[in-house]
Amino acid sequence: MADEPLVLGIETSCDETGVGIVRGHTLLADAIASSVDEHARYGGVVPEVASRAHLEAMVPTIQRALKEAGVRARDLDGIAVTAGPGLAGALLVGVSAAKAYAYALGKPLYGVNHLASHICVDQLEHGPLPEPTMALLVSGGHSSLLLAPDITGDVRPLGATIDDAAGEAFDKVARVLGLGFPGGPVIDRYARDGDPSAIAFPRGLTGGRDPLYDFSFSGLKTAVARWVEGRRRDGQEVPVADVAASFQEAVVDVLTRKAIRACKDNGVDHLMIGGGVAANSRLRSLALERCADAGIRLRVPRPGLCTDNGAMVAALGAEMVARGRPASTLDLPADSSLPVTEVSVPGHTHERGEASGPGGGRRTALRTVPAAPGQPVAHHHGHVHELSKDNLYG
């Protein structure tokens, strides 16, 4: 509907420049420029390469999203951007771009959490999220179980990986098998022709005294590497499909088992799965099977909305606007280790006063008051020279 908030979201936490435009819970545009091919030669994401790719792709991707949505930049009700967590340099590109557009257009700025955005994106496909929502987020950088009573301000971590994230383990095992990068899609493909029970790989942190909701995949990755090395050392052929299927089964078995337990222990009758690994076909099928057995409703966005994208940032931004949450200020930082408990980053509040500086000295504290939605925001630190709005309007 026309009275629902129209928000543009920018995502640059890793190697994909994502720009999405959302009106309420309706996705109007989801433009992505990926630099994955540039990283493939290195076998993983190179932060400096990712940052440069974001710089080159930012303006064209925003223009493409505006054209796809059929809206003008001046019609937006807000600009949302991933403020963290992620690669520091990559985040800085997105945050800087969002600040520039918000300033030039006179629109409120919303710095949001990457992980909360992965949860909120499901609203674009399955409607409003139940409250509370139980979310299992699995990606190259995160494996987390989160309870979200309020997606715009109250997200509680129940468990997380203590070493390798699930997606990272997929990448490393794919490298051991010589399957290239990224590892998730290729292992999923090979596993379809393999036997998931062929090799008994370990299930990390599933003992009686282990943390209930935490994850560990480093030992599994090492077990796969040693098994493969042993076969090669003995001159035997490595059954790639069976290794892929058995490894994948070990990962999704632990993920789904702990997620179902978290739902039961917390009295939540539904489960949302997000993040790049949520595109994995076996994770989806096993989660559906186990949720059905437990009487739990499963919500998983389509694969294109599971990987990093601007649509998820726009979705959370639109929810922020709809609920009247405070906007961020133009001194919004990019925080590579932003905790999931900080769903949004309002910045500073502007009041001059005295505060203790390093070494116990005194310094002047500037605190900034966020601009009201729809009102121009002011730049507080230094000056902005010759910023042409004509170059930013769509």
C-alpha positions as CSV (number, residue, x, y, z in Angstrom):
1,M,0.0,0.0,0.0
2,A,1.2,3.5,-0.7
3,D,1.1,4.6,2.9
4,E,3.5,1.8,4.0
5,P,7.2,2.9,4.4
6,L,9.3,2.9,1.3
7,V,12.9,2.0,2.3
8,L,16.1,1.4,0.4
9,G,18.6,-1.0,2.1
10,I,22.3,-1.3,1.5
11,E,24.3,-4.5,2.4
12,T,28.1,-4.7,2.1
13,S,29.2,-6.9,5.1
14,C,31.2,-9.3,2.9
15,D,31.6,-9.8,-0.8
16,E,28.2,-8.9,-2.2
17,T,27.0,-5.4,-2.9
18,G,23.2,-5.7,-2.2
19,V,20.6,-3.0,-2.7
20,G,17.0,-3.7,-1.9
21,I,13.9,-1.6,-2.0
22,V,10.9,-2.5,0.2
23,R,7.4,-1.0,0.7
24,G,6.1,-2.4,4.0
25,H,6.4,-6.2,3.6
26,T,6.5,-6.1,-0.2
27,L,9.8,-6.5,-2.1
28,L,10.1,-4.1,-5.0
29,A,13.7,-4.6,-6.0
30,D,16.6,-6.8,-5.0
31,A,19.8,-5.8,-7.0
32,I,23.1,-7.6,-6.2
33,A,26.6,-7.2,-7.6
34,S,28.8,-10.1,-6.4
35,S,32.6,-10.1,-6.4
36,V,32.7,-13.9,-5.6
37,D,34.5,-14.7,-8.9
38,E,37.3,-12.3,-8.0
39,H,37.8,-14.1,-4.7
40,A,37.6,-17.6,-6.1
41,R,41.2,-17.4,-7.3
42,Y,42.3,-16.9,-3.7
43,G,40.1,-19.7,-2.3
44,G,38.3,-17.2,0.0
45,V,37.2,-13.6,0.5
46,V,40.0,-11.1,0.5
47,P,38.8,-8.0,2.5
48,E,40.7,-5.4,0.3
49,V,39.3,-6.9,-2.9
50,A,35.8,-6.9,-1.4
51,S,36.0,-3.2,-0.4
52,R,37.2,-2.1,-3.8
53,A,34.4,-4.1,-5.5
54,H,31.8,-2.4,-3.3
55,L,33.2,1.0,-4.2
56,E,32.9,0.3,-7.9
57,A,29.5,-1.4,-7.7
58,M,27.6,0.9,-5.2
59,V,26.2,3.7,-7.4
60,P,25.3,1.4,-10.4
61,T,23.6,-1.1,-8.1
62,I,21.5,1.6,-6.4
63,Q,20.5,3.0,-9.7
64,R,19.5,-0.5,-10.9
65,A,17.4,-1.1,-7.8
66,L,15.6,2.2,-8.2
67,K,14.8,1.5,-11.8
68,E,13.7,-2.1,-11.0
69,A,11.4,-0.8,-8.3
70,G,10.0,2.0,-10.5
71,V,10.6,4.7,-7.8
72,R,12.6,7.8,-7.4
73,A,15.2,8.3,-4.7
74,R,13.4,11.4,-3.4
75,D,10.3,9.2,-2.8
76,L,12.0,7.1,-0.2
77,D,11.0,7.3,3.5
78,G,14.4,6.1,4.7
79,I,17.8,4.6,4.0
80,A,18.8,1.5,5.9
81,V,22.4,0.0,5.9
82,T,24.2,-2.8,7.5
83,A,26.3,-1.3,10.3
84,G,27.8,-4.6,11.4
85,P,28.9,-7.2,12.0
86,G,31.1,-8.0,8.9
87,L,34.4,-7.0,7.3
88,A,35.4,-3.6,8.5
89,G,36.4,-2.1,5.2
90,A,33.4,-3.5,3.3
91,L,31.0,-2.2,6.0
92,L,32.6,1.3,5.7
93,V,31.8,1.5,2.0
94,G,28.1,0.8,2.6
95,V,27.8,3.0,5.6
96,S,29.5,5.9,3.9
97,A,27.2,5.5,0.8
98,A,24.1,5.4,3.0
99,K,25.2,8.5,4.9
100,A,25.7,10.4,1.6
101,Y,22.3,9.4,0.2
102,A,20.5,10.2,3.5
103,Y,22.2,13.6,3.7
104,A,21.6,14.6,0.1
105,L,18.0,13.4,0.1
106,G,17.1,14.7,3.6
107,K,16.0,11.2,4.6
108,P,16.4,9.4,8.0
109,L,19.2,6.9,8.2
110,Y,18.9,3.5,9.9
111,G,22.1,1.5,10.8
112,V,20.9,-2.0,11.4
113,N,22.4,-5.4,12.5
114,H,23.2,-7.9,9.8
115,L,21.9,-10.9,11.7
116,A,18.6,-9.3,12.7
117,S,18.2,-8.4,9.0
118,H,18.6,-12.1,8.1
119,I,15.6,-12.8,10.4
120,C,13.5,-9.9,9.2
121,V,13.8,-10.8,5.5
122,D,11.4,-13.7,6.0
123,Q,8.6,-11.1,6.3
124,L,8.9,-10.4,2.6
125,E,7.9,-14.0,1.8
126,H,5.8,-15.3,4.6
127,G,4.3,-12.1,6.2
128,P,4.8,-10.6,9.7
129,L,7.1,-12.5,12.0
130,P,5.5,-14.2,15.1
131,E,6.7,-12.7,18.3
132,P,8.7,-14.2,19.8
133,T,10.6,-15.7,16.8
134,M,13.1,-18.5,17.1
135,A,15.8,-18.1,14.4
136,L,18.6,-20.4,13.4
137,L,21.1,-18.3,11.4
138,V,23.8,-20.2,9.5
139,S,26.3,-18.6,7.1
140,G,30.0,-18.3,6.4
141,G,30.6,-16.1,9.4
142,H,27.8,-17.1,11.8
143,S,26.0,-20.1,13.3
144,S,23.6,-18.7,15.9
145,L,20.4,-19.6,17.7
146,L,18.5,-16.4,18.5
147,L,15.2,-15.7,20.3
148,A,13.6,-12.4,19.0
149,P,10.6,-11.1,21.0
150,D,10.9,-7.9,19.0
151,I,12.9,-7.9,15.8
152,T,13.4,-4.1,15.9
153,G,14.8,-4.0,19.4
154,D,15.0,-7.3,21.4
155,V,17.1,-10.1,20.0
156,R,18.5,-12.6,22.5
157,P,21.4,-15.0,21.7
158,L,20.9,-18.5,23.0
159,G,23.8,-20.1,21.3
160,A,26.5,-19.6,18.7
161,T,29.6,-21.3,17.2
162,I,32.6,-21.4,19.4
163,D,35.0,-21.9,16.4
164,D,34.2,-22.3,12.7
165,A,30.8,-21.3,11.4
166,A,28.9,-23.8,9.3
167,G,29.5,-22.0,6.1
168,E,33.2,-21.7,6.8
169,A,33.4,-25.4,7.4
170,F,31.7,-26.0,4.0
171,D,34.3,-23.8,2.3
172,K,37.2,-25.6,4.0
173,V,35.9,-29.1,3.3
174,A,35.3,-28.1,-0.4
175,R,38.9,-26.9,-0.5
176,V,40.2,-30.3,0.9
177,L,38.2,-32.1,-1.8
178,G,39.4,-29.8,-4.5
179,L,35.9,-28.5,-5.3
180,G,36.6,-24.8,-5.4
181,F,35.0,-21.7,-3.7
182,P,32.4,-21.1,-2.5
183,G,32.0,-24.5,-0.9
184,G,28.3,-24.6,0.1
185,P,26.6,-24.9,-3.3
186,V,29.2,-27.4,-4.7
187,I,29.1,-29.7,-1.7
188,D,25.3,-29.6,-1.8
189,R,25.4,-30.7,-5.4
190,Y,27.9,-33.5,-4.9
191,A,26.1,-34.8,-1.8
192,R,23.0,-35.5,-3.8
193,D,24.8,-38.4,-5.4
194,G,26.5,-39.6,-2.2
195,D,25.5,-41.8,0.8
196,P,25.1,-39.6,4.0
197,S,25.7,-42.7,6.2
198,A,28.9,-43.8,4.4
199,I,31.3,-42.2,6.9
200,A,30.6,-41.6,10.6
201,F,31.9,-38.1,11.0
202,P,31.6,-36.6,14.5
203,R,28.8,-34.4,15.8
204,G,30.4,-31.5,17.8
205,L,29.0,-30.4,21.1
206,T,26.3,-33.0,21.4
207,G,27.5,-34.7,24.6
208,G,25.5,-34.7,27.8
209,R,27.8,-32.1,29.4
210,D,28.2,-29.8,26.3
211,P,26.4,-26.5,26.0
212,L,22.9,-27.0,24.8
213,Y,22.7,-24.5,22.0
214,D,26.3,-23.8,21.0
215,F,28.0,-25.2,17.9
216,S,31.4,-26.4,16.9
217,F,32.4,-27.4,13.4
218,S,36.2,-27.2,13.6
219,G,36.6,-30.8,14.8
220,L,34.3,-32.0,12.0
221,K,36.4,-30.1,9.4
222,T,39.6,-31.7,10.8
223,A,38.1,-35.1,10.8
224,V,37.1,-34.8,7.2
225,A,40.6,-33.6,6.2
226,R,42.3,-36.4,8.1
227,W,40.0,-39.0,6.5
228,V,40.7,-37.7,3.0
229,E,44.4,-37.5,3.7
230,G,44.4,-41.1,4.9
231,R,42.8,-42.3,1.7
232,R,45.2,-40.4,-0.5
233,R,48.2,-41.6,1.5
234,D,47.1,-45.2,1.1
235,G,46.7,-44.7,-2.7
236,Q,42.9,-45.1,-2.5
237,E,40.4,-43.1,-4.5
238,V,38.5,-40.5,-2.5
239,P,34.7,-41.0,-2.8
240,V,33.9,-37.3,-3.1
241,A,30.1,-37.7,-3.2
242,D,30.1,-39.9,-0.1
243,V,32.4,-37.5,1.8
244,A,30.3,-34.5,0.8
245,A,27.1,-36.2,1.8
246,S,28.4,-37.5,5.1
247,F,30.0,-34.2,6.1
248,Q,26.8,-32.3,5.1
249,E,24.7,-34.7,7.1
250,A,26.9,-34.2,10.2
251,V,26.4,-30.4,9.9
252,V,22.7,-30.3,9.4
253,D,22.0,-33.0,11.9
254,V,23.5,-30.8,14.7
255,L,22.0,-27.6,13.4
256,T,18.4,-29.0,13.3
257,R,18.7,-31.0,16.5
258,K,19.7,-28.0,18.5
259,A,17.2,-25.7,16.9
260,I,14.3,-28.0,17.6
261,R,15.5,-28.3,21.2
262,A,15.7,-24.5,21.6
263,C,12.1,-24.2,20.3
264,K,10.8,-26.8,22.8
265,D,12.7,-25.4,25.7
266,N,11.5,-21.9,25.1
267,G,7.9,-22.7,24.3
268,V,8.1,-21.5,20.7
269,D,6.1,-23.4,18.1
270,H,7.8,-22.2,15.0
271,L,11.4,-21.9,13.6
272,M,12.8,-19.5,11.1
273,I,16.1,-20.5,9.3
274,G,18.2,-17.9,7.5
275,G,21.7,-17.1,6.3
276,G,23.5,-18.4,3.3
277,V,23.6,-22.0,4.5
278,A,19.8,-22.0,4.7
279,A,19.9,-22.4,0.9
280,N,21.3,-25.9,1.5
281,S,18.8,-28.5,0.2
282,R,19.5,-31.1,2.9
283,L,19.2,-28.6,5.7
284,R,15.8,-27.5,4.4
285,S,14.5,-31.1,4.0
286,L,15.8,-32.4,7.4
287,A,14.5,-29.3,9.2
288,L,11.1,-29.7,7.6
289,E,11.0,-33.4,8.6
290,R,12.0,-32.7,12.2
291,C,9.8,-29.7,12.6
292,A,6.8,-31.7,11.4
293,D,7.6,-34.5,13.9
294,A,7.8,-31.9,16.7
295,G,4.7,-29.9,15.7
296,I,6.8,-26.9,14.9
297,R,6.1,-24.6,12.0
298,L,9.1,-24.0,9.7
299,R,9.7,-20.7,7.9
300,V,12.6,-20.5,5.4
301,P,12.9,-17.8,2.8
302,R,13.6,-18.7,-0.8
303,P,17.4,-19.3,-1.4
304,G,17.9,-15.9,-3.0
305,L,16.8,-14.2,0.2
306,C,19.0,-16.4,2.4
307,T,22.3,-15.2,1.1
308,D,23.4,-11.6,1.8
309,N,21.2,-9.1,0.1
310,G,19.9,-5.6,0.3
311,A,16.3,-6.7,0.6
312,M,16.9,-8.0,4.1
313,V,18.3,-4.7,5.2
314,A,15.4,-2.8,3.6
315,A,13.0,-5.1,5.3
316,L,14.4,-4.4,8.8
317,G,14.6,-0.7,7.9
318,A,10.9,-0.6,6.8
319,E,10.0,-2.3,10.1
320,M,12.0,0.4,12.0
321,V,10.1,3.2,10.2
322,A,6.7,1.5,10.7
323,R,7.2,1.1,14.4
324,G,8.6,4.6,14.9
325,R,12.1,3.5,16.0
326,P,14.7,6.2,16.3
327,A,16.9,6.9,13.3
328,S,20.7,6.9,13.3
329,T,22.8,10.0,13.1
330,L,25.4,10.8,10.4
331,D,28.2,9.8,12.8
332,L,26.9,6.2,12.6
333,P,29.9,3.9,12.9
334,A,30.6,0.7,11.1
335,D,31.2,-2.0,13.7
336,S,32.8,-5.2,12.5
337,S,31.9,-7.0,15.8
338,L,28.5,-5.5,16.4
339,P,26.6,-7.8,18.8
340,V,23.3,-9.1,17.8
341,T,21.7,-7.6,20.9
342,E,22.2,-4.2,19.2
343,V,19.6,-4.5,16.5
344,S,20.0,-0.8,15.4
345,V,22.8,1.7,16.0
346,P,21.2,5.1,16.6
347,G,24.6,6.9,16.9
348,H,25.2,9.6,19.5
349,T,22.8,12.1,21.0
350,H,23.8,15.7,20.6
351,E,24.3,17.6,23.8
352,R,27.5,19.4,24.7
353,G,28.9,18.3,28.0
354,E,32.0,17.1,29.8
355,A,33.1,13.5,29.9
356,S,36.2,11.7,31.0
357,G,38.8,11.2,28.4
358,P,41.7,8.7,28.2
359,G,43.9,8.8,31.2
360,G,41.3,10.5,33.3
361,G,41.4,13.8,31.5
362,R,38.3,15.8,30.4
363,R,37.0,16.0,26.9
364,T,34.0,17.6,25.3
365,A,31.3,15.1,24.5
366,L,29.1,15.7,21.5
367,R,25.8,13.8,21.6
368,T,23.6,13.8,18.6
369,V,19.8,13.8,18.4
370,P,18.5,11.6,15.5
371,A,16.5,13.5,12.9
372,A,12.8,12.8,12.8
373,P,11.6,10.6,10.0
374,G,11.2,12.6,6.8
375,Q,13.3,15.5,8.1
376,P,16.8,16.4,6.8
377,V,19.7,15.2,8.8
378,A,22.6,17.4,9.6
379,H,26.3,16.7,9.4
380,H,28.0,17.1,12.8
381,H,31.7,16.5,12.4
382,G,33.5,18.8,9.9
383,H,32.0,20.1,6.8
384,V,30.6,18.6,3.6
385,H,31.7,20.5,0.5
386,E,30.2,20.5,-3.0
387,L,27.9,17.5,-2.4
388,S,25.6,17.5,-5.5
389,K,22.1,16.1,-4.9
390,D,21.6,15.8,-8.6
391,N,24.3,13.1,-8.7
392,L,22.4,11.0,-6.1
393,Y,18.7,11.4,-7.0
394,G,17.2,8.7,-9.1
